[in-house]
Amino acid sequence: MDRIIDVIRDDAVATTRKLAIEEGVFAEMSSGGAMLAALQIASEEKDAVIVSFVCDRGDRYLMSDLF
């Protein structure tokens, strides 16, 4: 691990929804937060390979405010 990036809940939710709408990746909020951090790193690093895992599916969160 190189560093820890704090992610605001609302930003993680927005990224999770964006993943579902734009990329067809139906995940949960921690995956959205991880992707947001990966995108932040990608914007800072040139010619880097960034890996982010989507480790849960979104269907368990349909009744929450996430979707």
N, CA, C and O atoms as a printed pandas DataFrame, in Angstrom:
     atom_number atom_name residue_name chain_id  residue_number  x_coord  y_coord  z_coord
0              1         N          MET        A               1    0.839   -1.156    0.000
1              2        CA          MET        A               1    0.000    0.000    0.000
2              3         C          MET        A               1    0.897    1.235    0.000
3              4         O          MET        A               1    1.820    1.348    0.807
4              5         N          ASP        A               2    0.612    2.149   -0.911
5              6        CA          ASP        A               2    1.411    3.359   -1.013
6              7         C          ASP        A               2    0.859    4.501   -0.170
7              8         O          ASP        A               2    1.613    5.286    0.406
8              9         N          ARG        A               3   -0.478    4.583   -0.105
9             10        CA          ARG        A               3   -1.099    5.653    0.685
10            11         C          ARG        A               3   -2.572    5.355    0.912
11            12         O          ARG        A               3   -3.150    4.465    0.288
12            13         N          ILE        A               4   -3.154    6.108    1.808
13            14        CA          ILE        A               4   -4.584    6.007    2.101
14            15         C          ILE        A               4   -5.243    7.279    1.600
15            16         O          ILE        A               4   -4.760    8.380    1.864
16            17         N          ILE        A               5   -6.334    7.132    0.884
17            18        CA          ILE        A               5   -7.076    8.277    0.369
18            19         C          ILE        A               5   -8.458    8.276    1.009
19            20         O          ILE        A               5   -9.223    7.325    0.849
20            21         N          ASP        A               6   -8.771    9.337    1.729
21            22        CA          ASP        A               6  -10.102    9.481    2.318
22            23         C          ASP        A               6  -11.078    9.903    1.231
23            24         O          ASP        A               6  -10.778   10.764    0.404
24            25         N          VAL        A               7  -12.247    9.282    1.249
25            26        CA          VAL        A               7  -13.275    9.566    0.250
26            27         C          VAL        A               7  -14.547    9.979    0.988
27            28         O          VAL        A               7  -14.960    9.322    1.944
28            29         N          ILE        A               8  -15.151   11.051    0.544
29            30        CA          ILE        A               8  -16.408   11.524    1.125
30            31         C          ILE        A               8  -17.543   10.618    0.664
31            32         O          ILE        A               8  -17.607   10.250   -0.509
32            33         N          ARG        A               9  -18.435   10.258    1.578
33            34        CA          ARG        A               9  -19.531    9.327    1.296
34            35         C          ARG        A               9  -20.337    9.754    0.066
35            36         O          ARG        A               9  -20.599    8.936   -0.816
36            37         N          ASP        A              10  -20.724   11.008    0.004
37            38        CA          ASP        A              10  -21.535   11.468   -1.128
38            39         C          ASP        A              10  -20.806   11.313   -2.457
39            40         O          ASP        A              10  -21.425   11.016   -3.478
40            41         N          ASP        A              11  -19.496   11.513   -2.445
41            42        CA          ASP        A              11  -18.707   11.325   -3.659
42            43         C          ASP        A              11  -18.629    9.848   -4.046
43            44         O          ASP        A              11  -18.662    9.508   -5.229
44            45         N          ALA        A              12  -18.525    8.974   -3.044
45            46        CA          ALA        A              12  -18.510    7.530   -3.312
46            47         C          ALA        A              12  -19.846    7.079   -3.895
47            48         O          ALA        A              12  -19.883    6.274   -4.825
48            49         N          VAL        A              13  -20.942    7.601   -3.345
49            50        CA          VAL        A              13  -22.274    7.269   -3.858
50            51         C          VAL        A              13  -22.414    7.749   -5.304
51            52         O          VAL        A              13  -22.909    7.015   -6.160
52            53         N          ALA        A              14  -21.982    8.972   -5.570
53            54        CA          ALA        A              14  -22.079    9.514   -6.930
54            55         C          ALA        A              14  -21.255    8.688   -7.917
55            56         O          ALA        A              14  -21.692    8.445   -9.042
56            57         N          THR        A              15  -20.070    8.258   -7.499
57            58        CA          THR        A              15  -19.226    7.439   -8.374
58            59         C          THR        A              15  -19.843    6.069   -8.592
59            60         O          THR        A              15  -19.763    5.520   -9.690
60            61         N          THR        A              16  -20.458    5.511   -7.557
61            62        CA          THR        A              16  -21.127    4.210   -7.682
62            63         C          THR        A              16  -22.260    4.291   -8.693
63            64         O          THR        A              16  -22.409    3.414   -9.544
64            65         N          ARG        A              17  -23.050    5.341   -8.596
65            66        CA          ARG        A              17  -24.154    5.534   -9.554
66            67         C          ARG        A              17  -23.617    5.752  -10.967
67            68         O          ARG        A              17  -24.176    5.234  -11.934
68            69         N          LYS        A              18  -22.547    6.511  -11.084
69            70        CA          LYS        A              18  -21.934    6.758  -12.395
70            71         C          LYS        A              18  -21.412    5.460  -13.001
71            72         O          LYS        A              18  -21.546    5.235  -14.204
72            73         N          LEU        A              19  -20.816    4.601  -12.165
73            74        CA          LEU        A              19  -20.355    3.293  -12.647
74            75         C          LEU        A              19  -21.515    2.491  -13.223
75            76         O          LEU        A              19  -21.382    1.858  -14.270
76            77         N          ALA        A              20  -22.655    2.522  -12.533
77            78        CA          ALA        A              20  -23.818    1.759  -12.990
78            79         C          ALA        A              20  -24.377    2.334  -14.292
79            80         O          ALA        A              20  -24.676    1.590  -15.227
80            81         N          ILE        A              21  -24.516    3.648  -14.349
81            82        CA          ILE        A              21  -25.151    4.289  -15.505
82            83         C          ILE        A              21  -24.242    4.299  -16.729
83            84         O          ILE        A              21  -24.674    3.952  -17.829
84            85         N          GLU        A              22  -22.991    4.694  -16.543
85            86        CA          GLU        A              22  -22.101    4.898  -17.685
86            87         C          GLU        A              22  -21.301    3.668  -18.091
87            88         O          GLU        A              22  -20.970    3.499  -19.264
88            89         N          GLU        A              23  -20.987    2.805  -17.120
89            90        CA          GLU        A              23  -20.119    1.658  -17.412
90            91         C          GLU        A              23  -20.824    0.311  -17.285
91            92         O          GLU        A              23  -20.263   -0.717  -17.665
92            93         N          GLY        A              24  -22.048    0.307  -16.755
93            94        CA          GLY        A              24  -22.772   -0.947  -16.578
94            95         C          GLY        A              24  -22.220   -1.809  -15.460
95            96         O          GLY        A              24  -22.447   -3.019  -15.443
96            97         N          VAL        A              25  -21.496   -1.204  -14.522
97            98        CA          VAL        A              25  -20.931   -1.936  -13.383
98            99         C          VAL        A              25  -21.833   -1.680  -12.186
99           100         O          VAL        A              25  -21.843   -0.583  -11.628
100          101         N          PHE        A              26  -22.596   -2.707  -11.794
101          102        CA          PHE        A              26  -23.569   -2.601  -10.709
102          103         C          PHE        A              26  -22.896   -3.058   -9.422
103          104         O          PHE        A              26  -22.843   -4.252   -9.128
104          105         N          ALA        A              27  -22.384   -2.099   -8.660
105          106        CA          ALA        A              27  -21.574   -2.408   -7.487
106          107         C          ALA        A              27  -22.157   -1.713   -6.263
107          108         O          ALA        A              27  -23.248   -1.145   -6.321
108          109         N          GLU        A              28  -21.428   -1.762   -5.167
109          110        CA          GLU        A              28  -21.861   -1.094   -3.954
110          111         C          GLU        A              28  -20.929    0.066   -3.636
111          112         O          GLU        A              28  -19.947    0.293   -4.343
112          113         N          MET        A              29  -21.236    0.794   -2.577
113          114        CA          MET        A              29  -20.582    2.073   -2.325
114          115         C          MET        A              29  -19.079    1.984   -2.082
115          116         O          MET        A              29  -18.347    2.872   -2.520
116          117         N          SER        A              30  -18.595    0.961   -1.410
117          118        CA          SER        A              30  -17.147    0.898   -1.179
118          119         C          SER        A              30  -16.391    0.693   -2.491
119          120         O          SER        A              30  -15.258    1.152   -2.631
120          121         N          SER        A              31  -17.005    0.014   -3.440
121          122        CA          SER        A              31  -16.383   -0.119   -4.763
122          123         C          SER        A              31  -16.362    1.214   -5.486
123          124         O          SER        A              31  -15.396    1.528   -6.181
124          125         N          GLY        A              32  -17.422    2.004   -5.329
125          126        CA          GLY        A              32  -17.442    3.345   -5.896
126          127         C          GLY        A              32  -16.367    4.226   -5.277
127          128         O          GLY        A              32  -15.723    5.013   -5.971
128          129         N          GLY        A              33  -16.177    4.094   -3.976
129          130        CA          GLY        A              33  -15.125    4.847   -3.297
130          131         C          GLY        A              33  -13.746    4.436   -3.768
131          132         O          GLY        A              33  -12.873    5.280   -3.968
132          133         N          ALA        A              34  -13.550    3.139   -3.944
133          134        CA          ALA        A              34  -12.256    2.649   -4.433
134          135         C          ALA        A              34  -11.991    3.138   -5.853
135          136         O          ALA        A              34  -10.865    3.504   -6.190
136          137         N          MET        A              35  -13.024    3.141   -6.674
137          138        CA          MET        A              35  -12.855    3.627   -8.045
138          139         C          MET        A              35  -12.576    5.123   -8.065
139          140         O          MET        A              35  -11.767    5.589   -8.867
140          141         N          LEU        A              36  -13.232    5.877   -7.198
141          142        CA          LEU        A              36  -12.978    7.307   -7.103
142          143         C          LEU        A              36  -11.522    7.572   -6.733
143          144         O          LEU        A              36  -10.883    8.448   -7.316
144          145         N          ALA        A              37  -10.997    6.824   -5.770
145          146        CA          ALA        A              37   -9.592    6.976   -5.378
146          147         C          ALA        A              37   -8.669    6.593   -6.537
147          148         O          ALA        A              37   -7.658    7.255   -6.771
148          149         N          ALA        A              38   -9.016    5.527   -7.260
149          150        CA          ALA        A              38   -8.209    5.107   -8.409
150          151         C          ALA        A              38   -8.204    6.183   -9.489
151          152         O          ALA        A              38   -7.169    6.443  -10.102
152          153         N          LEU        A              39   -9.346    6.803   -9.723
153          154        CA          LEU        A              39   -9.423    7.877  -10.712
154          155         C          LEU        A              39   -8.595    9.087  -10.279
155          156         O          LEU        A              39   -7.974    9.750  -11.110
156          157         N          GLN        A              40   -8.590    9.370   -8.985
157          158        CA          GLN        A              40   -7.773   10.470   -8.473
158          159         C          GLN        A              40   -6.293   10.196   -8.705
159          160         O          GLN        A              40   -5.558   11.077   -9.151
160          161         N          ILE        A              41   -5.859    8.984   -8.404
161          162        CA          ILE        A              41   -4.463    8.611   -8.624
162          163         C          ILE        A              41   -4.126    8.670  -10.110
163          164         O          ILE        A              41   -3.057    9.146  -10.492
164          165         N          ALA        A              42   -5.044    8.183  -10.944
165          166        CA          ALA        A              42   -4.804    8.194  -12.390
166          167         C          ALA        A              42   -4.646    9.610  -12.930
167          168         O          ALA        A              42   -3.906    9.833  -13.888
168          169         N          SER        A              43   -5.340   10.566  -12.318
169          170        CA          SER        A              43   -5.215   11.950  -12.771
170          171         C          SER        A              43   -3.882   12.571  -12.349
171          172         O          SER        A              43   -3.436   13.556  -12.937
172          173         N          GLU        A              44   -3.254   11.990  -11.332
173          174        CA          GLU        A              44   -1.987   12.511  -10.821
174          175         C          GLU        A              44   -0.764   11.851  -11.438
175          176         O          GLU        A              44    0.301   12.463  -11.520
176          177         N          GLU        A              45   -0.910   10.613  -11.870
177          178        CA          GLU        A              45    0.233    9.827  -12.346
178          179         C          GLU        A              45    0.172    9.649  -13.858
179          180         O          GLU        A              45   -0.860    9.252  -14.401
180          181         N          LYS        A              46    1.265    9.939  -14.529
181          182        CA          LYS        A              46    1.339    9.715  -15.978
182          183         C          LYS        A              46    1.864    8.316  -16.257
183          184         O          LYS        A              46    2.767    7.839  -15.569
184          185         N          ASP        A              47    1.309    7.667  -17.252
185          186        CA          ASP        A              47    1.775    6.356  -17.712
186          187         C          ASP        A              47    1.820    5.312  -16.610
187          188         O          ASP        A              47    2.727    4.480  -16.584
188          189         N          ALA        A              48    0.851    5.346  -15.700
189          190        CA          ALA        A              48    0.799    4.378  -14.607
190          191         C          ALA        A              48   -0.301    3.358  -14.885
191          192         O          ALA        A              48   -1.252    3.646  -15.611
192          193         N          VAL        A              49   -0.172    2.198  -14.323
193          194        CA          VAL        A              49   -1.219    1.187  -14.362
194          195         C          VAL        A              49   -1.904    1.214  -13.004
195          196         O          VAL        A              49   -1.270    0.952  -11.982
196          197         N          ILE        A              50   -3.190    1.527  -12.987
197          198        CA          ILE        A              50   -3.963    1.642  -11.755
198          199         C          ILE        A              50   -4.948    0.476  -11.715
199          200         O          ILE        A              50   -5.657    0.228  -12.690
200          201         N          VAL        A              51   -4.993   -0.228  -10.605
201          202        CA          VAL        A              51   -5.903   -1.364  -10.444
202          203         C          VAL        A              51   -6.858   -1.061   -9.305
203          204         O          VAL        A              51   -6.440   -0.632   -8.230
204          205         N          SER        A              52   -8.137   -1.286   -9.542
205          206        CA          SER        A              52   -9.156   -1.135   -8.507
206          207         C          SER        A              52  -10.104   -2.321   -8.599
207          208         O          SER        A              52  -10.505   -2.711   -9.696
208          209         N          PHE        A              53  -10.463   -2.892   -7.464
209          210        CA          PHE        A              53  -11.339   -4.060   -7.429
210          211         C          PHE        A              53  -12.770   -3.664   -7.101
211          212         O          PHE        A              53  -13.009   -2.827   -6.230
212          213         N          VAL        A              54  -13.711   -4.267   -7.801
213          214        CA          VAL        A              54  -15.129   -4.163   -7.465
214          215         C          VAL        A              54  -15.481   -5.482   -6.786
215          216         O          VAL        A              54  -15.596   -6.523   -7.433
216          217         N          CYS        A              55  -15.649   -5.413   -5.475
217          218        CA          CYS        A              55  -15.717   -6.670   -4.723
218          219         C          CYS        A              55  -17.107   -7.003   -4.183
219          220         O          CYS        A              55  -17.242   -7.938   -3.393
220          221         N          ASP        A              56  -18.127   -6.276   -4.580
221          222        CA          ASP        A              56  -19.480   -6.604   -4.134
222          223         C          ASP        A              56  -20.457   -6.148   -5.202
223          224         O          ASP        A              56  -20.183   -5.206   -5.947
224          225         N          ARG        A              57  -21.568   -6.803   -5.271
225          226        CA          ARG        A              57  -22.561   -6.432   -6.273
226          227         C          ARG        A              57  -23.611   -5.506   -5.649
227          228         O          ARG        A              57  -23.796   -5.491   -4.432
228          229         N          GLY        A              58  -24.283   -4.747   -6.490
229          230        CA          GLY        A              58  -25.181   -3.714   -6.017
230          231         C          GLY        A              58  -26.579   -4.158   -5.665
231          232         O          GLY        A              58  -27.309   -3.399   -5.027
232          233         N          ASP        A              59  -26.993   -5.364   -6.055
233          234        CA          ASP        A              59  -28.382   -5.762   -5.833
234          235         C          ASP        A              59  -28.760   -5.819   -4.360
235          236         O          ASP        A              59  -29.937   -5.681   -4.027
236          237         N          ARG        A              60  -27.813   -6.014   -3.489
237          238        CA          ARG        A              60  -28.122   -6.067   -2.059
238          239         C          ARG        A              60  -28.401   -4.680   -1.495
239          240         O          ARG        A              60  -28.787   -4.556   -0.333
240          241         N          TYR        A              61  -28.213   -3.640   -2.295
241          242        CA          TYR        A              61  -28.367   -2.275   -1.833
242          243         C          TYR        A              61  -29.509   -1.546   -2.538
243          244         O          TYR        A              61  -29.611   -0.322   -2.448
244          245         N          LEU        A              62  -30.364   -2.285   -3.236
245          246        CA          LEU        A              62  -31.466   -1.680   -3.980
246          247         C          LEU        A              62  -32.442   -0.949   -3.077
247          248         O          LEU        A              62  -33.033    0.045   -3.500
248          249         N          MET        A              63  -32.627   -1.403   -1.859
249          250        CA          MET        A              63  -33.582   -0.784   -0.940
250          251         C          MET        A              63  -32.950    0.346   -0.132
251          252         O          MET        A              63  -33.634    0.980    0.672
252          253         N          SER        A              64  -31.673    0.609   -0.327
253          254        CA          SER        A              64  -31.010    1.696    0.407
254          255         C          SER        A              64  -31.080    2.981   -0.414
255          256         O          SER        A              64  -31.625    3.002   -1.518
256          257         N          ASP        A              65  -30.518    4.048    0.145
257          258        CA          ASP        A              65  -30.497    5.305   -0.590
258          259         C          ASP        A              65  -29.436    5.342   -1.683
259          260         O          ASP        A              65  -29.319    6.329   -2.409
260          261         N          LEU        A              66  -28.666    4.268   -1.798
261          262        CA          LEU        A              66  -27.618    4.200   -2.832
262          263         C          LEU        A              66  -28.229    4.215   -4.228
263          264         O          LEU        A              66  -27.751    4.922   -5.115
264          265         N          PHE        A              67  -29.294    3.427   -4.418
265          266        CA          PHE        A              67  -29.974    3.385   -5.713
266          267         C          PHE        A              67  -31.405    3.806   -5.488
267          268         O          PHE        A              67  -32.191    3.853   -6.434
